[in-house]
Amino acid sequence: MPASVAGAEGRTRTGVMGPYAVLRELDDEASGIPVPERRFIGRSADGDRTVLIGAPLPGADPARFLAEAETSRYLLGPWSSPAAEVAAPGDAPWHARPYVPALPLPAALTVHGGPLPERTVRALGTALVETLLIGHGQGLAHAGVSPAAVLLAADGPRLMCFGAVRAAAEDGTPRSGLPGLESGSLPPEQAGGGQPHPAGDVYALGATLAYAATGYTVPERDELPAALRAVVTACLSRDPAARPRPAELLDALSPAAAPPAPEAGAAAGPPRPATMPDAAGNPAGRAAALLGPGWLPGRIIAALARQSAELLAATLPAPPAPQD
């Protein structure tokens, strides 16, 4: 496999996880950003399916990990990345979903050479807010938003690592400093063991957007781009009640275009909502307008193309020789 696969774009890995042969790791430890789970790209034995595989960190509770993976299967929305397959009871824990060429957000900053452009951050934030709106509408708190939980694909982001906070430790157990949890993205009320809730997702979203815009989850206020300073700072309020609601974040990140004025003599119709529902009735849709050509910088697009080409050329590891 070419050397370009290493570093920010992943590392070679061999082995088997469930029914899949592991081709490579998705994450690079050199980024220094904690990842809530081990992630690999794998392929079925017949070569027909390529998947993204998640497995718990060493020392994690496999039962909690699998419980969160199972719950994630019910998540809706185009930018969520729920588990499609989960290990059978009694097997080593893993879950998988269909693969798309994607880079974890920390790797994307490395490939780009620094913080992402404002257009990219706004599109990313809008898509993540839409995902949280849908999940909160389902009665779920994501409890795992962080830079490493976000993958960037050509058609938009994918939000993974559902339930990472709950899987790391039960409610009432201090979580600050636990493996896999990025301290800057961990809402202060949950660091001491508080139950995850939607307002905590807003804090974690603010930290993730701060990272995308500056390279830090808790930057100084003046380090944030002026156009994003107010919305990110509001998300990072230590008081959950002072944080904006997701619907307010949509307006801040992607202001709705004003509807055209009616023609002279035409009857005025009912007021148009700022956020139009999608086909399933979810309050989503603005991200699609922001995720068109050019939403990702060229170096990231090139890295995605390399990843795709290299995986297409990868061969499955040889099966172990039969024992005499």
C-alpha positions as CSV (number, residue, x, y, z in Angstrom):
1,M,0.0,0.0,0.0
2,P,1.5,3.4,-0.9
3,A,3.1,5.5,1.8
4,S,0.4,8.2,1.5
5,V,-2.0,5.9,3.2
6,A,-0.1,6.4,6.4
7,G,-0.2,9.4,8.8
8,A,-3.3,11.6,8.5
9,E,-5.0,9.3,6.0
10,G,-4.8,6.1,8.0
11,R,-2.5,3.2,8.8
12,T,-2.2,-0.3,7.4
13,R,-3.7,-3.0,9.6
14,T,-4.4,-6.7,9.2
15,G,-6.7,-9.1,10.9
16,V,-10.3,-10.1,11.1
17,M,-13.2,-8.5,12.9
18,G,-16.5,-10.4,12.7
19,P,-17.1,-11.4,9.1
20,Y,-14.7,-8.7,7.8
21,A,-11.1,-8.7,6.9
22,V,-9.5,-5.5,8.2
23,L,-7.7,-3.5,5.5
24,R,-6.5,-0.5,7.5
25,E,-7.1,1.8,10.5
26,L,-9.1,4.9,9.9
27,D,-7.5,7.1,12.6
28,D,-4.0,8.2,13.2
29,E,-2.9,8.4,16.8
30,A,-0.4,11.2,15.9
31,S,-3.3,13.7,15.7
32,G,-3.4,13.7,19.5
33,I,-7.2,14.0,19.5
34,P,-8.9,11.2,21.5
35,V,-11.1,8.8,19.5
36,P,-13.9,7.2,21.5
37,E,-13.6,3.8,19.7
38,R,-11.1,1.9,17.5
39,R,-12.1,2.3,13.8
40,F,-11.1,0.3,10.8
41,I,-12.0,-0.1,7.2
42,G,-12.8,-3.8,6.4
43,R,-14.0,-5.9,3.5
44,S,-16.2,-9.0,3.3
45,A,-14.6,-12.3,2.4
46,D,-16.2,-12.3,-1.1
47,G,-14.8,-8.8,-1.7
48,D,-18.3,-7.4,-2.5
49,R,-18.7,-5.1,0.6
50,T,-16.4,-2.5,2.2
51,V,-17.5,-1.3,5.6
52,L,-16.4,1.0,8.4
53,I,-15.9,-1.0,11.6
54,G,-16.0,0.2,15.2
55,A,-14.7,-1.6,18.2
56,P,-14.4,-0.6,21.9
57,L,-11.1,0.8,23.3
58,P,-9.1,-1.6,25.5
59,G,-10.6,-1.7,28.9
60,A,-14.0,-0.4,27.8
61,D,-17.2,-2.1,28.9
62,P,-18.2,-4.2,25.9
63,A,-21.8,-4.4,27.0
64,R,-22.2,-0.7,27.2
65,F,-20.4,-0.3,23.9
66,L,-22.8,-2.7,22.1
67,A,-25.9,-1.2,23.8
68,E,-25.1,2.2,22.4
69,A,-24.3,0.7,19.0
70,E,-27.7,-1.1,19.0
71,T,-29.5,2.1,19.9
72,S,-27.7,4.0,17.2
73,R,-29.4,1.8,14.6
74,Y,-32.6,3.8,15.0
75,L,-31.0,7.2,14.3
76,L,-32.4,9.1,11.3
77,G,-31.0,11.8,9.1
78,P,-28.7,11.9,6.1
79,W,-25.6,13.0,8.1
80,S,-25.8,10.5,10.9
81,S,-23.9,7.2,10.7
82,P,-25.8,4.6,12.6
83,A,-24.5,1.0,13.0
84,A,-26.0,-1.3,10.4
85,E,-24.5,-4.5,11.9
86,V,-23.7,-5.4,15.4
87,A,-21.7,-8.4,16.8
88,A,-23.8,-11.4,17.9
89,P,-24.1,-12.0,21.6
90,G,-21.0,-13.7,23.0
91,D,-18.8,-12.6,20.1
92,A,-16.0,-10.0,20.4
93,P,-17.8,-6.6,20.2
94,W,-17.9,-4.7,17.0
95,H,-20.3,-2.8,14.8
96,A,-20.2,-1.8,11.1
97,R,-21.8,0.5,8.6
98,P,-21.4,1.0,4.9
99,Y,-18.1,2.6,3.9
100,V,-17.8,5.9,2.1
101,P,-14.5,7.6,1.4
102,A,-14.1,9.9,4.5
103,L,-11.5,11.5,6.7
104,P,-11.9,12.1,10.4
105,L,-12.0,15.8,11.1
106,P,-8.6,15.9,12.8
107,A,-7.0,14.1,9.8
108,A,-8.8,16.6,7.5
109,L,-7.1,19.6,9.3
110,T,-3.8,17.8,8.9
111,V,-4.3,17.2,5.2
112,H,-5.5,20.8,4.7
113,G,-2.6,22.2,6.6
114,G,-4.6,24.0,9.3
115,P,-8.1,25.3,10.2
116,L,-10.8,24.9,7.7
117,P,-12.4,27.8,5.7
118,E,-15.5,29.6,7.1
119,R,-17.6,28.2,4.3
120,T,-16.6,24.6,5.2
121,V,-17.2,25.2,8.9
122,R,-20.7,26.7,8.3
123,A,-21.7,23.8,6.1
124,L,-20.3,21.3,8.6
125,G,-22.1,23.0,11.5
126,T,-25.4,23.2,9.6
127,A,-25.3,19.5,8.8
128,L,-24.5,18.5,12.3
129,V,-27.2,20.8,13.8
130,E,-29.7,19.1,11.4
131,T,-28.6,15.7,12.6
132,L,-28.9,16.8,16.3
133,L,-32.4,18.3,15.6
134,I,-33.6,15.0,14.2
135,G,-32.0,12.9,17.0
136,H,-33.4,15.2,19.7
137,G,-36.8,14.9,18.0
138,Q,-36.5,11.1,18.5
139,G,-35.9,11.6,22.2
140,L,-32.1,10.9,21.9
141,A,-29.1,12.8,23.0
142,H,-26.0,12.0,20.9
143,A,-23.6,12.0,23.9
144,G,-20.5,11.8,21.8
145,V,-20.1,14.8,19.5
146,S,-16.4,15.6,19.2
147,P,-13.9,16.3,16.5
148,A,-13.0,12.6,16.1
149,A,-16.7,11.7,15.9
150,V,-17.0,13.7,12.7
151,L,-16.0,12.3,9.3
152,L,-15.8,14.5,6.2
153,A,-17.0,12.9,3.0
154,A,-17.4,14.5,-0.4
155,D,-21.2,14.7,-0.2
156,G,-21.2,15.9,3.5
157,P,-20.2,14.9,7.0
158,R,-21.0,11.8,8.9
159,L,-21.6,11.9,12.7
160,M,-20.4,8.8,14.5
161,C,-19.5,7.6,18.0
162,F,-23.1,7.8,19.3
163,G,-23.3,7.3,23.1
164,A,-19.5,7.6,23.7
165,V,-20.1,9.5,27.0
166,R,-22.5,6.9,28.3
167,A,-20.3,4.0,27.1
168,A,-17.3,5.5,28.8
169,A,-18.9,5.6,32.2
170,E,-22.3,5.2,33.8
171,D,-24.2,8.3,35.1
172,G,-22.8,9.5,38.4
173,T,-19.3,8.3,37.6
174,P,-16.7,11.0,36.8
175,R,-15.8,11.0,33.1
176,S,-13.1,13.7,33.0
177,G,-9.9,12.2,31.8
178,L,-11.3,8.9,30.7
179,P,-9.8,7.3,27.6
180,G,-11.5,8.2,24.3
181,L,-13.3,11.3,25.6
182,E,-11.9,14.7,24.3
183,S,-11.9,16.9,27.4
184,G,-12.6,20.1,25.5
185,S,-15.7,18.6,23.9
186,L,-17.1,17.1,27.2
187,P,-19.9,19.3,28.6
188,P,-18.9,20.4,32.1
189,E,-22.1,19.1,33.6
190,Q,-21.3,15.6,32.2
191,A,-17.6,15.6,33.1
192,G,-18.6,14.8,36.7
193,G,-21.0,12.1,35.8
194,G,-24.2,14.0,34.9
195,Q,-26.7,12.4,32.5
196,P,-26.2,13.4,28.9
197,H,-28.9,15.7,27.5
198,P,-29.5,17.8,24.3
199,A,-27.9,20.9,25.8
200,G,-24.8,19.0,26.3
201,D,-24.8,18.1,22.6
202,V,-24.9,21.9,21.8
203,Y,-21.8,22.4,23.9
204,A,-19.9,19.6,22.2
205,L,-21.0,20.9,18.8
206,G,-19.5,24.3,19.7
207,A,-16.2,22.7,20.7
208,T,-16.2,20.7,17.4
209,L,-16.8,23.8,15.3
210,A,-14.2,25.7,17.3
211,Y,-11.7,22.9,16.5
212,A,-12.6,23.0,12.8
213,A,-12.1,26.8,12.7
214,T,-9.0,27.1,14.9
215,G,-7.5,23.6,15.5
216,Y,-8.5,23.8,19.2
217,T,-11.7,22.7,21.0
218,V,-11.4,25.5,23.6
219,P,-9.7,28.4,21.8
220,E,-9.4,31.9,23.1
221,R,-12.4,34.0,22.0
222,D,-10.2,36.2,19.7
223,E,-8.8,33.1,18.0
224,L,-12.3,32.4,16.5
225,P,-13.1,33.9,13.1
226,A,-15.2,37.0,13.7
227,A,-18.2,35.8,11.8
228,L,-18.4,32.6,13.9
229,R,-17.3,34.0,17.3
230,A,-20.7,34.8,18.7
231,V,-22.4,31.4,17.8
232,V,-19.5,29.2,18.9
233,T,-19.0,31.2,22.2
234,A,-22.7,30.8,23.0
235,C,-22.5,27.1,22.5
236,L,-19.6,26.9,24.9
237,S,-21.4,28.5,27.7
238,R,-20.9,26.6,31.0
239,D,-24.5,27.2,31.9
240,P,-26.7,24.7,29.8
241,A,-29.7,27.1,30.0
242,A,-27.6,29.8,28.3
243,R,-26.7,27.8,25.2
244,P,-28.7,28.3,22.0
245,R,-31.3,25.8,20.8
246,P,-30.4,23.9,17.7
247,A,-33.1,25.7,15.7
248,E,-31.4,29.0,16.7
249,L,-28.0,27.6,15.6
250,L,-29.5,26.9,12.1
251,D,-30.4,30.5,11.7
252,A,-26.9,31.6,12.9
253,L,-24.9,29.2,10.7
254,S,-27.1,29.3,7.6
255,P,-29.6,32.2,7.6
256,A,-32.6,31.3,5.6
257,A,-33.1,33.2,2.3
258,A,-36.0,35.6,2.4
259,P,-38.9,34.3,0.2
260,P,-39.4,36.3,-3.0
261,A,-41.9,39.2,-2.8
262,P,-45.3,38.3,-4.3
263,E,-46.2,39.8,-7.7
264,A,-48.4,42.9,-7.7
265,G,-52.0,41.8,-7.3
266,A,-51.2,38.3,-6.1
267,A,-52.7,37.0,-3.0
268,A,-50.3,36.7,-0.1
269,G,-49.9,33.0,1.0
270,P,-49.2,31.8,4.5
271,P,-45.8,32.7,6.0
272,R,-43.1,30.3,5.0
273,P,-41.2,28.6,7.8
274,A,-37.5,29.4,8.1
275,T,-36.6,25.7,8.1
276,M,-38.4,23.6,5.6
277,P,-39.1,19.9,6.6
278,D,-37.5,17.1,4.5
279,A,-39.4,14.3,2.9
280,A,-39.8,12.6,6.3
281,G,-41.1,15.7,7.9
282,N,-37.8,16.4,9.8
283,P,-36.7,20.0,10.3
284,A,-33.8,19.7,7.9
285,G,-32.8,20.8,4.5
286,R,-30.5,23.8,4.7
287,A,-27.3,21.8,4.7
288,A,-27.9,20.4,1.3
289,A,-27.7,23.9,-0.1
290,L,-24.3,24.4,1.5
291,L,-22.7,21.1,0.7
292,G,-22.4,21.6,-3.1
293,P,-19.2,21.6,-5.1
294,G,-16.4,23.5,-3.3
295,W,-17.6,22.9,0.2
296,L,-14.4,21.0,1.0
297,P,-10.9,22.3,0.2
298,G,-9.1,20.7,-2.7
299,R,-6.5,19.0,-0.6
300,I,-9.2,17.1,1.3
301,I,-11.0,16.1,-1.9
302,A,-7.7,14.8,-3.2
303,A,-7.1,12.8,-0.1
304,L,-10.5,11.2,-0.3
305,A,-9.8,10.3,-3.9
306,R,-6.5,8.7,-2.9
307,Q,-8.2,6.8,-0.1
308,S,-10.9,5.4,-2.5
309,A,-8.3,4.4,-5.1
310,E,-6.0,2.7,-2.7
311,L,-8.9,0.7,-1.1
312,L,-10.1,-0.4,-4.6
313,A,-6.6,-1.7,-5.3
314,A,-6.2,-3.3,-1.9
315,T,-6.2,-7.1,-1.7
316,L,-7.7,-9.2,1.1
317,P,-5.2,-10.7,3.5
318,A,-4.4,-14.3,2.7
319,P,-6.4,-16.7,4.9
320,P,-4.3,-18.6,7.6
321,A,-2.8,-21.8,6.4
322,P,-4.7,-25.0,7.5
323,Q,-3.2,-26.8,10.4
324,D,-1.8,-30.3,9.9
